[in-house]
Amino acid sequence: MDDILQFRRIRDILTDQARTLRKRWLTSELAAGRKQGAYWGVDSEIGAFKAAGALTVDNVKTARLQTLPTRTCRFDERDQGRLINWGYALAAAALACRSDLASEAELAWPLPDWHLS
């Protein structure tokens, strides 16, 4: 049993390291102008984008979403709705910071019942 737990830990470390390297590579490529796009993750702080007209600000609801564990069971309706809106708000903020990717479209929550304000 200890061997299985140790193997899982090694796998998790390798996965985390690979993910970190890919993120570091992508953000450096974006910063250098060699790639076009934007980066955001569920643990991003929306205030870091300094996007005018962002759908929400960092708050208790968004802080909870940033640390919501992934799992194989279903999310309840509230968490699912808020995660969808959080991803949308982060994507809009990240893209708004890039003049070459920004949109003039009016922003609205995809699922208004689960707003994050």
C-alpha positions in Angstrom: 0.0 0.0 0.0 2.8 2.4 0.8 4.3 1.8 -2.7 1.0 2.8 -4.3 0.8 6.0 -2.2 4.4 6.9 -3.0 3.8 6.3 -6.7 0.7 8.6 -6.6 2.8 11.3 -4.9 5.5 11.0 -7.5 2.9 11.2 -10.3 1.3 14.3 -8.7 4.7 16.1 -8.4 5.6 15.3 -12.0 2.2 16.6 -13.2 2.5 19.8 -11.2 6.0 20.4 -12.5 4.9 19.9 -16.1 1.9 22.2 -15.7 4.1 24.9 -14.1 6.7 24.7 -16.9 4.0 25.0 -19.6 2.5 28.0 -17.8 5.9 29.7 -17.4 6.7 29.0 -21.1 3.3 30.4 -22.3 3.4 33.5 -20.2 7.0 34.3 -21.3 6.0 33.8 -24.9 3.1 36.2 -24.5 5.2 38.8 -22.7 7.9 38.6 -25.4 5.2 39.0 -28.1 6.1 35.7 -29.8 2.6 34.4 -29.1 -0.7 36.2 -29.2 -3.3 35.5 -26.5 -3.9 35.8 -22.8 -3.5 33.6 -19.8 -5.9 33.1 -16.9 -6.6 30.3 -14.5 -9.4 29.6 -12.0 -7.0 30.7 -9.3 -6.3 34.1 -11.0 -7.2 37.3 -9.2 -9.4 39.4 -11.4 -8.0 42.6 -10.0 -4.5 41.7 -11.3 -5.8 42.3 -14.8 -6.7 45.9 -14.1 -9.4 45.6 -16.7 -11.8 48.5 -16.9 -15.4 47.3 -16.7 -14.7 43.9 -15.2 -17.8 42.0 -14.3 -16.7 41.6 -10.7 -14.0 42.3 -8.2 -12.1 39.9 -6.0 -14.4 39.1 -3.1 -15.4 36.2 -0.7 -17.3 34.4 -3.5 -14.4 34.5 -6.0 -11.9 33.6 -3.3 -13.9 30.4 -2.6 -14.0 29.5 -6.3 -10.2 29.9 -6.5 -9.7 27.2 -4.0 -12.7 24.9 -4.8 -11.2 21.4 -5.1 -11.7 19.5 -8.3 -13.3 16.1 -7.8 -15.0 13.3 -9.6 -18.4 14.0 -8.0 -20.7 16.6 -9.4 -20.7 20.2 -8.3 -23.9 21.5 -6.8 -25.9 24.0 -9.0 -24.6 27.1 -7.2 -20.9 26.1 -7.5 -21.3 25.1 -11.1 -23.1 28.3 -12.0 -20.6 30.4 -10.2 -17.6 28.6 -11.7 -19.0 29.2 -15.2 -19.5 32.9 -14.5 -16.0 33.1 -12.8 -14.3 31.6 -15.9 -16.3 34.0 -18.2 -15.3 37.0 -16.0 -11.7 36.0 -15.9 -11.5 35.4 -19.7 -13.2 38.8 -20.4 -10.8 40.6 -18.0 -7.7 38.9 -19.4 -8.7 39.6 -23.0 -9.7 43.2 -22.2 -6.0 43.9 -21.1 -4.9 43.1 -24.6 -5.7 45.9 -27.0 -5.3 43.4 -29.9 -7.8 41.0 -28.4 -10.2 43.3 -26.6 -13.8 43.4 -27.6 -16.3 46.3 -27.4 -19.1 43.9 -26.7 -21.4 44.6 -23.7 -20.6 42.1 -21.0 -23.3 40.2 -19.1 -23.2 37.2 -16.9 -23.8 34.0 -18.9 -25.8 32.7 -15.8 -27.3 35.8 -14.2 -28.8 33.8 -11.3 -25.2 33.0 -10.1 -23.6 36.4 -10.3 -20.4 37.0 -8.3 -20.9 40.6 -7.2 
